[in-house]
Amino acid sequence: MAEVLVLVELDPTGSGVRKTTLEALTAARALGEPSAVVVGAPGSAAAAHDALAEYGAAKVYVAESEEIDSYLVAPKAEVLAQLVASVSPAAVVIPSSAEGKEVAGRLAVKTGSGFLTDVTEIAPDGTATQVAFAGATIVHSKVTVGTPIYTVRGNSVTPEPAPAAAAEEPVAVTLSDAAKLTRVVDRVVEQKSSRPELTEASIVVSGGRGVASAENFAIIEALADSLGAAVGASRAAVDSGYYPHTFQVGQTGKTVSPQLYIAVGISGAIQHRAGMQTSKTIVAINKDPEAPIFELADFGVVGDLNTVVPQATEQITARR
Ligand SMILES: Cc1cc2nc3c(=O)[nH]c(=O)nc-3n(C[C@H](O)[C@H](O)[C@H](O)COP(=O)(O)OP(=O)(O)OC[C@H]3O[C@@H](n4cnc5c(N)ncnc54)[C@H](O)[C@@H]3O)c2cc1C
């Protein structure tokens, strides 16, 4: 069976891999047998091993050294390029984070290959699906040059276990001087709330301008917490100072694709839809029955969010 390289996105806390890696492994299985590629500090592969084995990595290429972890993305692209040259994989699949897309671009240049970013599906014949123009167009594309490189959009593939050997194979790391031009001088772990990461959450509750104040976002957070969800916000809510920009969903914010998206006090502008319309089930709460978000919603509640949301939170909490 053809070998497919999958770049592993490690959990920054050192506790294993991110869910995006499991999604990439699952997507890669359409093309052949996944070989995970771990590039990081010593011990990274050991922490990731069980998850990689459970989700179908037949092999794990281990490129570990203190040095490799001291530079930005260039070493990852170099290690992948070395592996592409030595094992001639059928394809390379990378999680579609900002870093993943940069690695993919560099790898494409190094290997003279075509690459497709933010794909939501990969078919066995290599055809990838992408969502374009704020979701108005579905694109099917195929790489025709070199080794196809794909970045897989978060939450578009459901990780499916497929136990495999995950046999480790060390990779000798030889970094060029060019890869060492930008050095990491410090690492600061971002303070995280106990809520799930927005782009990885299976439920997202987002508030818009209708929430009306930063203080009132507490009712959005309470609903999110009753569901174990992440909190998002529209750009109008962010621009009004109700919630931080890192939580903005939409064209100029994050793209989410959860199982359930609850839009509260959000009108449903095209730029907001661009970041959430691939959600599996969409619920809208809005006092205006003509709000465009209802065109998209699977379930709509017309009412004042200040009444509806606390009631919903109470009912959900009572059932847990
Ligand atoms: C280049 C560009 C990029 C953009 N990028 C983004 C982006 O990434 N993300 C994004 O979200 N937007 C983006 N926008 C902005 C977008 O066009 C909209 O302005 C924005 O999404 C509106 O946010 P909103 O729905 O919260 O506010 P509004 O459109 O003002 O809607 C508020 C809604 O709340 C309802 N409401 C009010 N009070 C209540 C209440 N008490 N109970 C229930 N409902 C209530 C109203 O009926 C209304 O439907 C972008 C715009 C441009 C031009």
The ligand as a Gaussian input file, in Angstrom:
#p B3LYP/6-31G(d) Opt

LIG

0 1
 C      -13.894000      42.544000       5.151000
 C      -14.846000      42.182000       6.252000
 C      -14.539000      41.126000       7.075000
 C      -15.414000      40.760000       8.099000
 N      -15.095000      39.693000       8.893000
 C      -16.001000      39.292000       9.814000
 C      -15.748000      38.145000      10.610000
 O      -14.690000      37.503000      10.536000
 N      -16.687000      37.767000      11.495000
 C      -17.883000      38.440000      11.655000
 O      -18.704000      38.025000      12.496000
 N      -18.125000      39.526000      10.917000
 C      -17.213000      39.988000      10.030000
 N      -17.464000      41.118000       9.333000
 C      -18.608000      41.975000       9.754000
 C      -19.944000      41.506000       9.219000
 O      -20.181000      42.102000       7.969000
 C      -21.060000      41.947000      10.191000
 O      -20.998000      43.336000      10.373000
 C      -20.995000      41.269000      11.554000
 O      -20.889000      39.890000      11.394000
 C      -22.244000      41.600000      12.339000
 O      -22.149000      41.064000      13.621000
 P      -23.469000      40.766000      14.441000
 O      -24.301000      39.779000      13.693000
 O      -23.068000      40.426000      15.822000
 O      -24.152000      42.207000      14.517000
 P      -25.459000      42.736000      13.819000
 O      -25.430000      42.524000      12.368000
 O      -25.665000      44.117000      14.329000
 O      -26.606000      41.781000      14.375000
 C      -26.997000      41.759000      15.735000
 C      -28.201000      40.837000      15.807000
 O      -28.565000      40.709000      17.160000
 C      -29.986000      40.670000      17.214000
 N      -30.366000      41.115000      18.555000
 C      -30.196000      42.349000      19.106000
 N      -30.615000      42.353000      20.375000
 C      -31.074000      41.097000      20.641000
 C      -31.661000      40.473000      21.777000
 N      -31.831000      41.155000      22.938000
 N      -32.014000      39.175000      21.689000
 C      -31.855000      38.466000      20.540000
 N      -31.320000      39.015000      19.423000
 C      -30.920000      40.306000      19.475000
 C      -30.447000      41.590000      16.113000
 O      -31.774000      41.271000      15.704000
 C      -29.415000      41.333000      15.044000
 O      -29.856000      40.327000      14.137000
 C      -16.604000      41.495000       8.306000
 C      -16.909000      42.573000       7.466000
 C      -16.046000      42.917000       6.456000
 C      -16.395000      44.062000       5.552000

